[in-house]
Amino acid sequence: MSESIPSRPENPETTRVIIVGAGLGGLACAMAMHYAGFEVIVFEKVREFLRLGDSLGLGENALKLLKRWGLYEELIAIGNKNPVMNIRRWDDGKIMATQPLMDMAGYIGHRGDYHVAFINRVKQLGIPINMGHEIVSFDEDAPSVTLKDGRTFYADLIVGADGIKSRARELVLGFSDAPKSSGYACYRAYFKGEILKDVPACQEYLKQDCVNIWIGEDKHLVQNTLRDGEEFNWIITHKDTADIQESWFQPGNMDDVRELVQGWDESIASAVRATPSCLDWKICYRAPLPTWVSKSSKIALLGDSCHPHLPTSAQGASQATESSAVLALCMKLAGKGNVPLATRVYEKLRFDRVRQSQLSGEDLRNRWHNALKHMDDGTEFDPDDIKIKNRWLYPYDAEEDTKARWGEVSSKVQQELDSGEITPLFGEDGPTRVLTVRDAYGKVKDVPPSQSSLLTSSLTV
C-alpha cells in the first residue's frame, strides 16, 4: 500500500500526519486527525493482527468521541451486557459490594474485537494502514520517518503511538528508559466457555454475561464472561518479584497458578484449575515523562508511549482516545505551520487529567488489596471503600475542554516558544503538585507526590 503514497504531500497546503503504531490509540488518533481535516498515514510493524489479549473497557468519556467519528454501535454490540458487577471475598465468594458495571469501565469486551472495529472504521475513512512497515529512525526536524526498507516519508506532525516499548519515546527523551518492576504481576486467560461445561461449581458464570471480582490481601481476580457464556476470561493480580517481561506472550505456568488459587472460593478456583493455559504479564512502571514532545515539537507521543495505565484503572484505551481528540483539535486550532504550538498545548492540557486517571488505578488496587486486612483488624467495613470510582471521569468532553482552555493555554505556550524556554511538565525532582483523585460520589482524595511519582505501564493501546 505504501508504494502508492508519495514521500511528501502532493499539495503544499495539505497538513499530513504520520502515526506510528496501529493499536487502539494510534487508530483513534487516525480517526481524530481525519475528522480534523488532515491527511493521515499509519505505519505498523507487525504484518497481521491476531485476536490477542483479553478483556478491555471503553468508558463513556471515550465513547462520546468515537461516536462523533462514526464508531459506536459496533462497540456497544461487543461489550458485556450485564448491567452490574459483584465484588466478592476471595475465600468464600461472599458478595461484599455490587455496583453498576458502567462505574468500572463502561463497556467491557475482547480487546481483539474492539481492535477489529477500530481498524474497519479507519479503513472506511480511506486512511491507509501500512502493515509490516517498521520504522527504524525518526528525523524530528524534517520531520520524517524512515522505514526498514530505506524509504523516507515526510509529514507536518509525527505521532508516536508505538506502545510501551516506544522507539519514538527514546527520541523525545534522548535516552532509553528501562522499565522497573512494580512488585506485581498478572496471570491472564481467555478461552471458550465450553471448556468449563463439566465443571459444576462455576456454571452460574456461564449462563449469561457477567463480571465478578474476588479480592484478598495483596491479590485480586477479575472474571468476565462474554457472548452469554461462550467466552470466559480471568485475570489474577498478585505479588511478584520475578524478572520483567513486557509482553503478552510470556507463557504462564499453570501449576503455579493452581497453587496460587488454593483456598479460594471454589466457584472461581475450579474454573482456574480447568483453564488450559494462560499468559504471565509482569506489571511494570516507568517514571513520568517531563515532556511528551520532541525538541523540535514536531513529534508527539500518545497512549502507552507516554501515559500507560494499570489494569485497575480500566482507562488505558479511553485516555488514549481522549489524547487523540485533544491533539487533533490542537492541530486544527493552531493552524497550518503552527505544529509546535499545537503539540505543546496538547501535552499541557492532558498531563494532569491523565495523572489523575493513572492514580485512580493505583488507588483501587490498594483499596482492594487492603480491605480484608482492615476487616481482620476489627475495622468496620464500608462497601463504598472497595467500589470502583471511575464515574467522575465520564462527563468530561475532551474536545469541549480543549476549546474552552485553548485561548489561555495557547497564549502561555506561545510566550514560551517565543522565549525558547519551554516549561517541562514537572521539575527535575519529579512531580511536585499534589494531585486530586475524585470518586463517583464527589469525595476528594489528595495524593502526595511521594505516592504519585511513578506511572504504571500496561499493554499497547
C-alpha positions in Angstrom: 0.0 0.0 0.0 2.8 2.4 0.9 4.2 2.2 -2.7 1.3 4.4 -3.8 1.9 7.1 -1.1 4.2 10.0 -2.1 7.0 10.6 0.3 5.7 14.2 0.7 2.2 15.7 0.4 1.5 16.5 -3.3 -0.4 19.6 -2.2 1.8 22.0 -0.2 -1.4 23.3 1.6 -2.1 19.8 2.9 -1.3 19.0 6.5 0.0 15.5 6.8 0.1 13.5 10.0 2.1 10.2 10.2 1.0 7.9 13.0 3.5 5.2 14.1 1.6 2.3 15.6 -1.9 0.9 14.8 -3.0 -0.1 18.3 -6.2 1.3 19.6 -4.5 4.6 20.5 -3.0 5.0 17.0 -6.2 4.2 15.3 -8.2 6.6 17.5 -5.7 9.2 16.6 -6.1 8.4 12.9 -9.8 8.9 13.1 -9.5 12.2 15.1 -6.9 13.6 12.6 -9.1 12.6 9.7 -12.1 14.4 11.1 -9.9 17.5 11.8 -9.3 17.6 8.0 -5.7 16.2 7.8 -4.1 13.7 5.5 -3.3 10.7 7.7 -0.9 7.8 7.2 -0.5 4.9 9.7 2.6 2.6 9.8 2.5 -0.6 11.8 5.5 -3.0 12.1 3.5 -6.3 12.5 2.3 -7.9 9.3 -1.0 -9.2 10.6 -3.2 -8.5 13.6 -4.4 -11.6 15.6 -7.2 -11.7 18.1 -4.9 -11.4 21.0 -5.4 -10.2 24.6 -8.4 -10.5 26.7 -10.9 -8.0 28.2 -10.7 -4.3 27.8 -13.1 -1.4 28.9 -14.2 1.6 27.0 -15.7 4.4 29.2 -18.3 6.9 28.3 -15.6 9.6 28.1 -14.1 7.8 25.1 -17.4 6.5 23.5 -18.8 10.0 23.1 -15.7 10.9 20.9 -15.8 7.6 19.0 -19.5 8.2 18.2 -18.6 11.5 16.6 -16.1 9.7 14.5 -18.7 7.2 13.2 -17.9 4.3 15.5 -20.4 3.5 18.3 -23.0 0.8 17.6 -20.3 -1.7 16.7 -18.6 -1.1 20.0 -21.8 -1.4 22.1 -22.5 -4.7 20.4 -19.1 -6.1 21.6 -19.5 -5.1 25.2 -20.6 -7.1 28.2 -24.4 -7.0 28.5 -24.7 -7.4 32.3 -25.6 -4.1 34.0 -23.9 -4.9 37.3 -20.8 -6.4 38.7 -20.1 -8.1 42.1 -17.1 -7.7 44.3 -16.5 -10.8 46.5 -14.3 -12.2 49.2 -11.5 -14.3 47.8 -12.0 -17.3 50.1 -15.8 -17.9 50.3 -17.2 -15.8 47.4 -19.4 -13.7 49.7 -20.6 -10.6 47.8 -19.2 -7.6 49.6 -20.4 -4.9 47.2 -22.4 -4.6 44.0 -22.4 -1.7 41.6 -23.2 -0.8 38.0 -20.8 -2.1 35.5 -20.5 1.3 33.9 -18.8 2.6 37.1 -15.9 0.3 36.3 -15.0 0.6 32.7 -18.1 1.4 30.6 -18.4 -1.4 28.1 -16.1 -4.4 28.6 -15.3 -6.6 25.6 -12.5 -8.5 24.0 -9.6 -6.3 23.1 -9.2 -8.0 19.7 -12.9 -7.4 18.8 -12.6 -3.7 19.6 -9.4 -3.6 17.6 -11.1 -5.0 14.5 -13.9 -2.4 14.9 -11.3 0.4 15.0 -9.4 -1.0 12.0 -12.6 -1.3 9.9 -13.7 2.2 10.7 -10.2 3.6 9.8 -10.3 1.7 6.5 -13.8 3.0 5.8 -12.5 6.5 6.1 -9.9 5.8 3.4 -6.9 6.1 5.8 -4.0 3.8 4.7 -2.8 1.3 7.4 0.6 0.1 6.2 1.2 -3.2 7.9 4.7 -4.8 8.1 6.3 -1.4 7.9 8.9 -1.0 10.7 10.2 2.5 11.5 13.9 2.4 12.0 14.6 6.1 12.5 13.0 9.5 13.1 14.1 12.9 12.0 12.4 15.4 14.3 13.4 18.4 12.3 12.1 17.4 8.9 10.0 15.8 10.4 10.1 12.3 8.8 10.3 8.6 9.4 12.5 6.1 7.6 11.3 2.6 7.1 13.4 -0.6 7.3 13.4 -0.8 3.5 15.1 2.6 3.4 12.2 4.7 2.2 11.5 8.0 4.0 8.2 9.7 4.4 7.7 13.4 5.5 4.8 15.0 7.4 3.9 18.1 9.4 3.5 16.0 12.5 4.6 12.5 13.6 2.7 10.8 16.4 4.4 8.1 18.3 1.6 5.7 19.3 4.0 2.8 19.3 3.3 1.5 22.8 5.2 0.8 26.0 8.4 -0.1 24.1 8.1 3.1 22.0 11.0 4.0 19.8 9.6 7.5 19.4 9.8 7.9 23.2 13.6 7.3 23.0 13.9 10.2 20.6 11.8 12.5 22.7 13.7 11.7 25.9 17.1 11.4 24.3 17.7 8.1 26.0 16.1 4.7 26.6 14.3 4.4 29.9 14.2 0.8 31.1 11.0 -0.3 32.9 11.1 -1.3 36.6 9.2 -3.9 38.4 6.1 -2.8 40.3 6.2 -5.8 42.5 3.0 -7.2 40.9 2.2 -9.5 38.0 -1.0 -10.7 36.3 -1.9 -14.2 35.1 -4.4 -13.7 32.2 -6.5 -16.2 30.4 -9.2 -16.1 27.8 -10.9 -19.2 26.4 -14.1 -20.8 25.2 -16.7 -21.2 27.9 -17.4 -24.8 26.7 -14.1 -25.8 28.4 -15.9 -25.4 31.7 -19.1 -27.3 30.8 -18.2 -30.2 33.0 -17.1 -28.0 36.0 -20.2 -27.8 38.2 -19.0 -25.1 40.6 -18.7 -22.4 38.0 -21.8 -22.9 35.9 -23.5 -19.8 37.3 -20.9 -17.7 35.4 -21.7 -19.4 32.1 -25.4 -18.7 31.9 -25.1 -15.0 30.8 -22.6 -12.2 30.6 -21.2 -11.3 34.0 -18.3 -9.6 35.8 -17.1 -10.7 39.2 -14.1 -9.6 41.2 -12.6 -11.6 44.1 -10.4 -9.5 46.5 -7.9 -10.7 49.1 -4.8 -9.5 50.8 -2.3 -8.4 48.1 -4.3 -10.1 45.4 -7.4 -9.9 43.3 -9.1 -11.8 40.5 -11.3 -10.3 37.8 -13.7 -12.7 35.9 -15.6 -11.7 32.8 -18.0 -13.8 30.7 -18.9 -12.6 27.2 -21.4 -13.7 24.5 -23.7 -15.4 27.0 -21.1 -17.8 28.3 -19.4 -18.5 25.0 -16.1 -16.9 26.2 -14.6 -16.8 29.6 -11.8 -14.5 30.9 -10.0 -14.2 34.2 -7.1 -12.0 35.4 -5.3 -12.6 38.7 -3.1 -9.8 40.0 -0.7 -10.9 42.7 2.6 -10.1 44.3 5.6 -11.0 42.2 9.4 -10.4 42.2 10.4 -12.2 39.0 12.2 -10.7 36.0 10.4 -8.2 34.0 9.0 -9.3 30.7 6.8 -6.6 29.0 5.0 -8.9 26.7 1.6 -10.5 26.2 3.4 -13.6 25.0 5.2 -14.8 28.2 3.5 -18.2 28.9 2.3 -18.7 32.4 3.0 -21.9 34.4 -0.5 -23.3 35.2 1.0 -25.3 38.1 2.0 -22.0 39.7 -1.4 -20.6 39.0 -3.3 -23.6 40.5 -1.2 -23.3 43.6 -2.0 -19.6 43.8 -5.7 -20.2 44.0 -5.6 -22.9 46.7 -8.1 -22.0 49.3 -10.0 -19.6 47.0 -13.8 -19.7 46.5 -14.4 -22.9 44.7 -16.7 -21.4 42.1 -13.8 -19.5 40.6 -10.9 -21.7 41.7 -12.4 -24.6 39.8 -12.6 -22.5 36.7 -8.9 -21.5 37.0 -7.8 -25.1 37.6 -9.7 -26.2 34.4 -8.0 -23.5 32.3 -5.7 -25.0 29.7 -3.2 -22.1 29.5 -2.5 -18.5 30.5 -0.2 -15.6 30.0 2.2 -14.2 32.6 2.4 -10.5 32.5 4.8 -8.6 34.8 3.3 -5.2 35.6 6.0 -2.6 35.2 6.2 1.1 35.8 8.1 3.9 34.2 9.0 7.3 35.6 6.6 10.1 34.3 8.0 12.0 31.4 8.9 15.7 31.7 7.7 16.1 28.1 5.7 14.2 25.5 7.1 16.3 22.7 10.4 16.3 20.9 12.8 19.3 21.0 11.5 20.4 17.6 8.0 20.0 18.8 7.1 18.1 15.7 7.0 14.6 17.2 4.4 13.9 19.9 3.8 10.8 22.0 0.4 9.3 22.6 -1.1 6.4 24.6 1.2 3.9 26.3 4.2 5.6 24.9 3.7 8.5 27.3 0.8 7.7 29.7 0.5 4.0 30.4 -2.1 2.8 32.9 -2.6 0.0 35.4 -5.2 -2.6 34.5 -7.3 -1.5 37.6 -7.7 2.0 36.0 -9.8 0.5 33.2 -8.9 3.7 31.3 -5.9 3.0 29.2 -7.7 2.9 25.8 -10.2 5.6 26.9 -7.4 8.1 27.9 -5.6 7.3 24.6 -8.8 8.2 22.8 -9.1 11.5 24.7 -5.5 12.3 23.9 -6.2 11.7 20.2 -9.1 14.1 20.2 -7.1 16.8 22.1 -4.0 16.5 19.8 -6.2 16.7 16.6 -8.1 19.7 17.8 -5.0 21.5 18.9 -3.6 20.9 15.4 -6.7 22.4 13.9 -6.9 25.4 16.2 -3.2 26.2 15.8 -3.4 26.1 12.0 -1.0 25.2 9.2 2.6 25.8 10.2 2.0 26.1 13.9 2.7 22.5 14.9 4.9 23.4 17.9 2.1 25.4 19.4 -0.3 22.6 18.9 1.9 19.9 20.5 3.0 21.9 23.4 -0.6 22.9 24.3 -1.6 19.3 23.8 0.8 17.9 26.5 -0.1 20.7 29.0 -3.9 20.1 28.5 -3.5 16.3 29.0 -0.9 15.8 31.7 -2.9 16.4 34.9 -6.0 14.5 33.8 -4.0 11.5 32.7 -2.1 11.5 36.0 -5.4 11.5 37.9 -6.7 8.6 35.8 -3.5 6.6 36.4 -3.6 7.3 40.1 -7.2 6.1 40.3 -6.0 2.6 39.2 -3.3 2.5 41.8 -5.7 3.7 44.5 -8.2 1.0 43.6 -5.7 -1.8 43.7 -4.5 -0.6 47.1 -8.1 -0.5 48.4 -8.9 -4.0 47.2 -5.7 -5.5 48.5 -6.0 -4.0 52.0 -9.8 -4.2 52.6 -9.8 -7.6 54.3 -6.7 -6.7 56.2 -8.5 -3.8 57.8 -11.6 -6.0 58.5 -9.4 -8.6 60.3 -8.1 -5.7 62.4 -11.7 -5.1 63.6 -12.3 -2.1 61.4 -16.0 -1.7 60.5 -16.4 -2.5 56.8 -17.9 0.1 54.4 -18.8 -1.4 50.9 -18.1 2.0 49.4 -14.4 1.5 50.3 -14.0 -1.2 47.7 -16.2 0.1 44.9 -14.7 1.3 41.6 -14.9 5.1 41.4 -14.4 6.0 37.7 -17.7 7.7 37.3 -16.2 11.2 37.7 -14.1 10.6 34.5 -17.2 10.2 32.3 -18.8 13.6 32.0 -15.6 15.1 30.7 -15.6 16.0 27.0 -12.0 16.2 25.6 -13.0 18.4 22.7 -15.1 20.8 24.6 -12.5 21.2 27.3 -9.8 21.9 24.6 -11.9 24.6 23.1 -12.6 26.2 26.4 -9.0 26.2 27.6 -7.2 26.8 24.2 -7.1 30.6 24.5 -5.4 30.8 27.9 -3.1 27.8 27.5 -2.0 28.6 23.9 -1.2 32.2 24.9 1.2 31.0 27.6 2.7 28.3 25.4 3.3 30.9 22.6 5.2 33.0 25.1 7.4 30.1 26.0 8.0 29.3 22.3 9.0 32.9 21.6 11.4 32.9 24.6 12.8 29.5 23.8 12.2 28.4 27.4 9.8 25.5 27.4 8.4 24.7 30.9 8.6 20.9 31.5 5.6 19.1 32.7 7.4 18.8 36.1 10.8 19.7 37.6 14.0 17.6 37.9 12.9 16.2 41.3 9.8 14.7 39.8 6.1 15.8 40.0 5.7 18.2 42.9 2.0 19.0 42.6 -0.5 17.3 44.9 -3.0 15.6 42.6 -6.6 15.1 43.4 -8.4 11.8 42.8 -12.2 12.3 42.8 -14.6 9.5 43.1 -18.1 8.9 41.7 -19.7 10.3 44.9 -17.9 13.6 44.9 -15.4 12.8 47.6 -11.8 14.1 47.2 -8.6 12.4 48.0 -5.2 14.2 47.8 -2.3 12.0 46.7 1.1 13.3 47.9 3.9 13.5 45.3 5.8 10.7 47.1 3.0 8.3 46.2 2.4 9.5 42.7 5.9 9.9 41.2 5.8 6.7 39.3 3.5 5.8 36.5 2.5 2.3 35.8 2.5 0.6 32.4 0.2 -1.7 30.6 -0.1 -3.1 27.1 -0.2 -1.3 23.8 -3.4 0.6 23.3 
